[in-house]
């Protein structure tokens, strides 16, 4: 068992992907603190925001696989396809869901504005704008190029 853990600890593909995710989440927190002059732990673990940490991790994965196994390998093709699906989902489906939540929250406010309704709002920031997705992609490509050994 210890051999598996030691082997995993040397997995540059995983660690560069994790580093890209961590850097993206840290940037989100820093931007939130700068913008709102306060710290909110939800910024670190939440979805949405600039840059897309899902995209950063997925593109770092693809870039690391390309560096390790070649950009003409089947594994790279699989990783790129996965990254594209993540990017499409982050920008398309999840962003649309967030917009629907925003509209539903506005409807609830309009219907119940005179009453004290303690209903929790739907999460409005599920997805990303195209700029947030592309920023995550650039970050995800740069991290393995800078950190990969």
PyMOL CGO cylinders between C-alpha atoms (Angstrom):
from pymol import cmd
from pymol.cgo import CYLINDER

trace = [
    CYLINDER, 0.00, 0.00, 0.00, 2.81, 2.41, 0.84, 0.3, 1, 1, 1, 1, 1, 1,
    CYLINDER, 2.81, 2.41, 0.84, 4.24, 1.86, -2.66, 0.3, 1, 1, 1, 1, 1, 1,
    CYLINDER, 4.24, 1.86, -2.66, 0.98, 3.03, -4.24, 0.3, 1, 1, 1, 1, 1, 1,
    CYLINDER, 0.98, 3.03, -4.24, 0.93, 6.15, -2.11, 0.3, 1, 1, 1, 1, 1, 1,
    CYLINDER, 0.93, 6.15, -2.11, 4.56, 6.89, -2.94, 0.3, 1, 1, 1, 1, 1, 1,
    CYLINDER, 4.56, 6.89, -2.94, 3.90, 6.33, -6.65, 0.3, 1, 1, 1, 1, 1, 1,
    CYLINDER, 3.90, 6.33, -6.65, 0.86, 8.61, -6.54, 0.3, 1, 1, 1, 1, 1, 1,
    CYLINDER, 0.86, 8.61, -6.54, 2.83, 11.32, -4.77, 0.3, 1, 1, 1, 1, 1, 1,
    CYLINDER, 2.83, 11.32, -4.77, 5.12, 11.43, -7.82, 0.3, 1, 1, 1, 1, 1, 1,
    CYLINDER, 5.12, 11.43, -7.82, 2.24, 11.81, -10.32, 0.3, 1, 1, 1, 1, 1, 1,
    CYLINDER, 2.24, 11.81, -10.32, 3.07, 15.12, -12.01, 0.3, 1, 1, 1, 1, 1, 1,
    CYLINDER, 3.07, 15.12, -12.01, -0.08, 15.00, -14.13, 0.3, 1, 1, 1, 1, 1, 1,
    CYLINDER, -0.08, 15.00, -14.13, -2.31, 14.96, -11.04, 0.3, 1, 1, 1, 1, 1, 1,
    CYLINDER, -2.31, 14.96, -11.04, -0.28, 17.53, -9.10, 0.3, 1, 1, 1, 1, 1, 1,
    CYLINDER, -0.28, 17.53, -9.10, -0.12, 20.06, -11.94, 0.3, 1, 1, 1, 1, 1, 1,
    CYLINDER, -0.12, 20.06, -11.94, -3.90, 19.73, -12.39, 0.3, 1, 1, 1, 1, 1, 1,
    CYLINDER, -3.90, 19.73, -12.39, -4.43, 20.20, -8.66, 0.3, 1, 1, 1, 1, 1, 1,
    CYLINDER, -4.43, 20.20, -8.66, -2.04, 23.18, -8.66, 0.3, 1, 1, 1, 1, 1, 1,
    CYLINDER, -2.04, 23.18, -8.66, -3.98, 24.83, -11.51, 0.3, 1, 1, 1, 1, 1, 1,
    CYLINDER, -3.98, 24.83, -11.51, -7.25, 24.34, -9.60, 0.3, 1, 1, 1, 1, 1, 1,
    CYLINDER, -7.25, 24.34, -9.60, -5.72, 25.72, -6.38, 0.3, 1, 1, 1, 1, 1, 1,
    CYLINDER, -5.72, 25.72, -6.38, -4.23, 28.75, -8.15, 0.3, 1, 1, 1, 1, 1, 1,
    CYLINDER, -4.23, 28.75, -8.15, -7.56, 29.52, -9.87, 0.3, 1, 1, 1, 1, 1, 1,
    CYLINDER, -7.56, 29.52, -9.87, -9.46, 29.26, -6.57, 0.3, 1, 1, 1, 1, 1, 1,
    CYLINDER, -9.46, 29.26, -6.57, -6.88, 31.48, -4.86, 0.3, 1, 1, 1, 1, 1, 1,
    CYLINDER, -6.88, 31.48, -4.86, -7.25, 34.09, -7.61, 0.3, 1, 1, 1, 1, 1, 1,
    CYLINDER, -7.25, 34.09, -7.61, -11.05, 34.02, -7.07, 0.3, 1, 1, 1, 1, 1, 1,
    CYLINDER, -11.05, 34.02, -7.07, -10.61, 34.65, -3.35, 0.3, 1, 1, 1, 1, 1, 1,
    CYLINDER, -10.61, 34.65, -3.35, -8.09, 37.45, -3.94, 0.3, 1, 1, 1, 1, 1, 1,
    CYLINDER, -8.09, 37.45, -3.94, -10.41, 39.13, -6.45, 0.3, 1, 1, 1, 1, 1, 1,
    CYLINDER, -10.41, 39.13, -6.45, -13.33, 38.77, -4.04, 0.3, 1, 1, 1, 1, 1, 1,
    CYLINDER, -13.33, 38.77, -4.04, -11.37, 40.29, -1.15, 0.3, 1, 1, 1, 1, 1, 1,
    CYLINDER, -11.37, 40.29, -1.15, -10.20, 43.15, -3.38, 0.3, 1, 1, 1, 1, 1, 1,
    CYLINDER, -10.20, 43.15, -3.38, -13.69, 43.78, -4.77, 0.3, 1, 1, 1, 1, 1, 1,
    CYLINDER, -13.69, 43.78, -4.77, -15.70, 43.49, -1.54, 0.3, 1, 1, 1, 1, 1, 1,
    CYLINDER, -15.70, 43.49, -1.54, -13.05, 44.32, 1.09, 0.3, 1, 1, 1, 1, 1, 1,
    CYLINDER, -13.05, 44.32, 1.09, -13.94, 41.20, 3.07, 0.3, 1, 1, 1, 1, 1, 1,
    CYLINDER, -13.94, 41.20, 3.07, -13.15, 37.49, 3.08, 0.3, 1, 1, 1, 1, 1, 1,
    CYLINDER, -13.15, 37.49, 3.08, -15.78, 34.87, 2.34, 0.3, 1, 1, 1, 1, 1, 1,
    CYLINDER, -15.78, 34.87, 2.34, -14.70, 31.20, 2.59, 0.3, 1, 1, 1, 1, 1, 1,
    CYLINDER, -14.70, 31.20, 2.59, -17.41, 30.25, 0.08, 0.3, 1, 1, 1, 1, 1, 1,
    CYLINDER, -17.41, 30.25, 0.08, -15.34, 31.94, -2.62, 0.3, 1, 1, 1, 1, 1, 1,
    CYLINDER, -15.34, 31.94, -2.62, -12.68, 29.27, -2.13, 0.3, 1, 1, 1, 1, 1, 1,
    CYLINDER, -12.68, 29.27, -2.13, -14.98, 26.25, -2.36, 0.3, 1, 1, 1, 1, 1, 1,
    CYLINDER, -14.98, 26.25, -2.36, -17.83, 27.66, -4.45, 0.3, 1, 1, 1, 1, 1, 1,
    CYLINDER, -17.83, 27.66, -4.45, -18.53, 27.48, -8.15, 0.3, 1, 1, 1, 1, 1, 1,
    CYLINDER, -18.53, 27.48, -8.15, -18.48, 30.30, -10.66, 0.3, 1, 1, 1, 1, 1, 1,
    CYLINDER, -18.48, 30.30, -10.66, -16.22, 33.32, -10.74, 0.3, 1, 1, 1, 1, 1, 1,
    CYLINDER, -16.22, 33.32, -10.74, -13.01, 34.37, -12.44, 0.3, 1, 1, 1, 1, 1, 1,
    CYLINDER, -13.01, 34.37, -12.44, -11.15, 32.29, -13.55, 0.3, 1, 1, 1, 1, 1, 1,
    CYLINDER, -11.15, 32.29, -13.55, -12.90, 28.95, -14.01, 0.3, 1, 1, 1, 1, 1, 1,
    CYLINDER, -12.90, 28.95, -14.01, -11.06, 26.50, -11.76, 0.3, 1, 1, 1, 1, 1, 1,
    CYLINDER, -11.06, 26.50, -11.76, -12.80, 23.53, -13.43, 0.3, 1, 1, 1, 1, 1, 1,
    CYLINDER, -12.80, 23.53, -13.43, -11.44, 24.67, -16.79, 0.3, 1, 1, 1, 1, 1, 1,
    CYLINDER, -11.44, 24.67, -16.79, -8.00, 25.36, -15.32, 0.3, 1, 1, 1, 1, 1, 1,
    CYLINDER, -8.00, 25.36, -15.32, -7.78, 21.84, -13.86, 0.3, 1, 1, 1, 1, 1, 1,
    CYLINDER, -7.78, 21.84, -13.86, -9.08, 20.15, -17.03, 0.3, 1, 1, 1, 1, 1, 1,
    CYLINDER, -9.08, 20.15, -17.03, -6.75, 22.05, -19.37, 0.3, 1, 1, 1, 1, 1, 1,
    CYLINDER, -6.75, 22.05, -19.37, -3.81, 21.47, -17.02, 0.3, 1, 1, 1, 1, 1, 1,
    CYLINDER, -3.81, 21.47, -17.02, -4.67, 17.76, -17.14, 0.3, 1, 1, 1, 1, 1, 1,
    CYLINDER, -4.67, 17.76, -17.14, -4.71, 17.78, -20.95, 0.3, 1, 1, 1, 1, 1, 1,
    CYLINDER, -4.71, 17.78, -20.95, -1.50, 19.80, -21.19, 0.3, 1, 1, 1, 1, 1, 1,
    CYLINDER, -1.50, 19.80, -21.19, 0.29, 17.53, -18.71, 0.3, 1, 1, 1, 1, 1, 1,
    CYLINDER, 0.29, 17.53, -18.71, -0.86, 14.41, -20.57, 0.3, 1, 1, 1, 1, 1, 1,
    CYLINDER, -0.86, 14.41, -20.57, 0.39, 15.96, -23.81, 0.3, 1, 1, 1, 1, 1, 1,
    CYLINDER, 0.39, 15.96, -23.81, 3.78, 16.74, -22.28, 0.3, 1, 1, 1, 1, 1, 1,
    CYLINDER, 3.78, 16.74, -22.28, 4.07, 13.24, -20.76, 0.3, 1, 1, 1, 1, 1, 1,
    CYLINDER, 4.07, 13.24, -20.76, 2.70, 11.06, -23.55, 0.3, 1, 1, 1, 1, 1, 1,
    CYLINDER, 2.70, 11.06, -23.55, 2.91, 13.25, -26.63, 0.3, 1, 1, 1, 1, 1, 1,
    CYLINDER, 2.91, 13.25, -26.63, 0.46, 15.61, -28.21, 0.3, 1, 1, 1, 1, 1, 1,
    CYLINDER, 0.46, 15.61, -28.21, -0.30, 12.97, -30.84, 0.3, 1, 1, 1, 1, 1, 1,
    CYLINDER, -0.30, 12.97, -30.84, -1.22, 10.26, -28.32, 0.3, 1, 1, 1, 1, 1, 1,
    CYLINDER, -1.22, 10.26, -28.32, -4.64, 8.75, -27.72, 0.3, 1, 1, 1, 1, 1, 1,
    CYLINDER, -4.64, 8.75, -27.72, -4.44, 9.75, -24.05, 0.3, 1, 1, 1, 1, 1, 1,
    CYLINDER, -4.44, 9.75, -24.05, -3.98, 13.39, -25.05, 0.3, 1, 1, 1, 1, 1, 1,
    CYLINDER, -3.98, 13.39, -25.05, -7.01, 13.16, -27.36, 0.3, 1, 1, 1, 1, 1, 1,
    CYLINDER, -7.01, 13.16, -27.36, -9.08, 11.78, -24.47, 0.3, 1, 1, 1, 1, 1, 1,
    CYLINDER, -9.08, 11.78, -24.47, -7.86, 14.49, -22.09, 0.3, 1, 1, 1, 1, 1, 1,
    CYLINDER, -7.86, 14.49, -22.09, -8.55, 17.29, -24.61, 0.3, 1, 1, 1, 1, 1, 1,
    CYLINDER, -8.55, 17.29, -24.61, -12.04, 15.93, -25.28, 0.3, 1, 1, 1, 1, 1, 1,
    CYLINDER, -12.04, 15.93, -25.28, -12.68, 15.85, -21.53, 0.3, 1, 1, 1, 1, 1, 1,
    CYLINDER, -12.68, 15.85, -21.53, -11.39, 19.44, -21.18, 0.3, 1, 1, 1, 1, 1, 1,
    CYLINDER, -11.39, 19.44, -21.18, -13.63, 20.66, -24.01, 0.3, 1, 1, 1, 1, 1, 1,
    CYLINDER, -13.63, 20.66, -24.01, -16.67, 19.03, -22.39, 0.3, 1, 1, 1, 1, 1, 1,
    CYLINDER, -16.67, 19.03, -22.39, -15.81, 20.68, -19.07, 0.3, 1, 1, 1, 1, 1, 1,
    CYLINDER, -15.81, 20.68, -19.07, -15.38, 24.05, -20.78, 0.3, 1, 1, 1, 1, 1, 1,
    CYLINDER, -15.38, 24.05, -20.78, -18.66, 23.72, -22.66, 0.3, 1, 1, 1, 1, 1, 1,
    CYLINDER, -18.66, 23.72, -22.66, -20.49, 22.72, -19.50, 0.3, 1, 1, 1, 1, 1, 1,
    CYLINDER, -20.49, 22.72, -19.50, -18.91, 25.52, -17.44, 0.3, 1, 1, 1, 1, 1, 1,
    CYLINDER, -18.91, 25.52, -17.44, -19.87, 28.18, -19.96, 0.3, 1, 1, 1, 1, 1, 1,
    CYLINDER, -19.87, 28.18, -19.96, -23.08, 26.80, -21.40, 0.3, 1, 1, 1, 1, 1, 1,
    CYLINDER, -23.08, 26.80, -21.40, -25.25, 24.58, -19.26, 0.3, 1, 1, 1, 1, 1, 1,
    CYLINDER, -25.25, 24.58, -19.26, -24.13, 25.78, -15.83, 0.3, 1, 1, 1, 1, 1, 1,
    CYLINDER, -24.13, 25.78, -15.83, -24.19, 29.46, -16.83, 0.3, 1, 1, 1, 1, 1, 1,
    CYLINDER, -24.19, 29.46, -16.83, -27.73, 29.08, -18.17, 0.3, 1, 1, 1, 1, 1, 1,
    CYLINDER, -27.73, 29.08, -18.17, -28.79, 27.36, -14.94, 0.3, 1, 1, 1, 1, 1, 1,
    CYLINDER, -28.79, 27.36, -14.94, -27.40, 30.30, -12.99, 0.3, 1, 1, 1, 1, 1, 1,
    CYLINDER, -27.40, 30.30, -12.99, -29.32, 32.77, -15.13, 0.3, 1, 1, 1, 1, 1, 1,
    CYLINDER, -29.32, 32.77, -15.13, -32.53, 30.78, -14.55, 0.3, 1, 1, 1, 1, 1, 1,
    CYLINDER, -32.53, 30.78, -14.55, -31.87, 30.84, -10.80, 0.3, 1, 1, 1, 1, 1, 1,
    CYLINDER, -31.87, 30.84, -10.80, -31.41, 34.60, -10.97, 0.3, 1, 1, 1, 1, 1, 1,
    CYLINDER, -31.41, 34.60, -10.97, -34.76, 35.02, -12.75, 0.3, 1, 1, 1, 1, 1, 1,
    CYLINDER, -34.76, 35.02, -12.75, -36.55, 32.68, -10.32, 0.3, 1, 1, 1, 1, 1, 1,
    CYLINDER, -36.55, 32.68, -10.32, -35.10, 34.58, -7.35, 0.3, 1, 1, 1, 1, 1, 1,
    CYLINDER, -35.10, 34.58, -7.35, -36.36, 37.85, -8.85, 0.3, 1, 1, 1, 1, 1, 1,
    CYLINDER, -36.36, 37.85, -8.85, -39.82, 36.30, -9.32, 0.3, 1, 1, 1, 1, 1, 1,
    CYLINDER, -39.82, 36.30, -9.32, -39.86, 35.17, -5.68, 0.3, 1, 1, 1, 1, 1, 1,
    CYLINDER, -39.86, 35.17, -5.68, -38.92, 38.66, -4.55, 0.3, 1, 1, 1, 1, 1, 1,
    CYLINDER, -38.92, 38.66, -4.55, -41.66, 40.18, -6.71, 0.3, 1, 1, 1, 1, 1, 1,
    CYLINDER, -41.66, 40.18, -6.71, -44.30, 37.76, -5.41, 0.3, 1, 1, 1, 1, 1, 1,
    CYLINDER, -44.30, 37.76, -5.41, -43.36, 37.84, -1.74, 0.3, 1, 1, 1, 1, 1, 1,
    CYLINDER, -43.36, 37.84, -1.74, -41.83, 41.28, -1.22, 0.3, 1, 1, 1, 1, 1, 1,
    CYLINDER, -41.83, 41.28, -1.22, -44.39, 42.28, 1.37, 0.3, 1, 1, 1, 1, 1, 1,
    CYLINDER, -44.39, 42.28, 1.37, -44.11, 39.06, 3.37, 0.3, 1, 1, 1, 1, 1, 1,
    CYLINDER, -44.11, 39.06, 3.37, -41.23, 37.80, 5.45, 0.3, 1, 1, 1, 1, 1, 1,
    CYLINDER, -41.23, 37.80, 5.45, -40.37, 34.70, 3.54, 0.3, 1, 1, 1, 1, 1, 1,
    CYLINDER, -40.37, 34.70, 3.54, -37.24, 32.94, 4.75, 0.3, 1, 1, 1, 1, 1, 1,
    CYLINDER, -37.24, 32.94, 4.75, -36.81, 30.82, 1.63, 0.3, 1, 1, 1, 1, 1, 1,
    CYLINDER, -36.81, 30.82, 1.63, -33.19, 30.44, 0.65, 0.3, 1, 1, 1, 1, 1, 1,
    CYLINDER, -33.19, 30.44, 0.65, -32.39, 31.81, -2.78, 0.3, 1, 1, 1, 1, 1, 1,
    CYLINDER, -32.39, 31.81, -2.78, -31.32, 29.49, -5.54, 0.3, 1, 1, 1, 1, 1, 1,
    CYLINDER, -31.32, 29.49, -5.54, -27.60, 29.61, -6.29, 0.3, 1, 1, 1, 1, 1, 1,
    CYLINDER, -27.60, 29.61, -6.29, -27.17, 32.10, -9.11, 0.3, 1, 1, 1, 1, 1, 1,
    CYLINDER, -27.17, 32.10, -9.11, -23.49, 31.69, -9.88, 0.3, 1, 1, 1, 1, 1, 1,
    CYLINDER, -23.49, 31.69, -9.88, -23.30, 28.10, -11.06, 0.3, 1, 1, 1, 1, 1, 1,
    CYLINDER, -23.30, 28.10, -11.06, -21.47, 28.72, -14.29, 0.3, 1, 1, 1, 1, 1, 1,
    CYLINDER, -21.47, 28.72, -14.29, -19.00, 30.97, -16.03, 0.3, 1, 1, 1, 1, 1, 1,
    CYLINDER, -19.00, 30.97, -16.03, -18.90, 33.60, -18.71, 0.3, 1, 1, 1, 1, 1, 1,
    CYLINDER, -18.90, 33.60, -18.71, -16.81, 32.81, -21.81, 0.3, 1, 1, 1, 1, 1, 1,
    CYLINDER, -16.81, 32.81, -21.81, -14.05, 35.13, -20.54, 0.3, 1, 1, 1, 1, 1, 1,
    CYLINDER, -14.05, 35.13, -20.54, -13.90, 33.26, -17.22, 0.3, 1, 1, 1, 1, 1, 1,
    CYLINDER, -13.90, 33.26, -17.22, -13.67, 29.92, -19.08, 0.3, 1, 1, 1, 1, 1, 1,
    CYLINDER, -13.67, 29.92, -19.08, -10.89, 31.15, -21.38, 0.3, 1, 1, 1, 1, 1, 1,
    CYLINDER, -10.89, 31.15, -21.38, -8.98, 32.65, -18.45, 0.3, 1, 1, 1, 1, 1, 1,
    CYLINDER, -8.98, 32.65, -18.45, -9.19, 29.26, -16.75, 0.3, 1, 1, 1, 1, 1, 1,
    CYLINDER, -9.19, 29.26, -16.75, -7.99, 27.55, -19.93, 0.3, 1, 1, 1, 1, 1, 1,
    CYLINDER, -7.99, 27.55, -19.93, -4.97, 29.85, -20.25, 0.3, 1, 1, 1, 1, 1, 1,
    CYLINDER, -4.97, 29.85, -20.25, -4.13, 29.30, -16.57, 0.3, 1, 1, 1, 1, 1, 1,
    CYLINDER, -4.13, 29.30, -16.57, -4.53, 25.55, -16.99, 0.3, 1, 1, 1, 1, 1, 1,
    CYLINDER, -4.53, 25.55, -16.99, -2.13, 25.49, -19.91, 0.3, 1, 1, 1, 1, 1, 1,
    CYLINDER, -2.13, 25.49, -19.91, 0.46, 27.75, -18.27, 0.3, 1, 1, 1, 1, 1, 1,
    CYLINDER, 0.46, 27.75, -18.27, 0.66, 25.94, -14.91, 0.3, 1, 1, 1, 1, 1, 1,
    CYLINDER, 0.66, 25.94, -14.91, 1.93, 22.60, -16.28, 0.3, 1, 1, 1, 1, 1, 1,
    CYLINDER, 1.93, 22.60, -16.28, 4.26, 24.37, -18.70, 0.3, 1, 1, 1, 1, 1, 1,
    CYLINDER, 4.26, 24.37, -18.70, 5.80, 26.24, -15.77, 0.3, 1, 1, 1, 1, 1, 1,
    CYLINDER, 5.80, 26.24, -15.77, 5.73, 23.45, -13.17, 0.3, 1, 1, 1, 1, 1, 1,
    CYLINDER, 5.73, 23.45, -13.17, 6.24, 20.27, -15.16, 0.3, 1, 1, 1, 1, 1, 1,
    CYLINDER, 6.24, 20.27, -15.16, 9.58, 18.54, -14.69, 0.3, 1, 1, 1, 1, 1, 1,
]
cmd.load_cgo(trace, "trace")
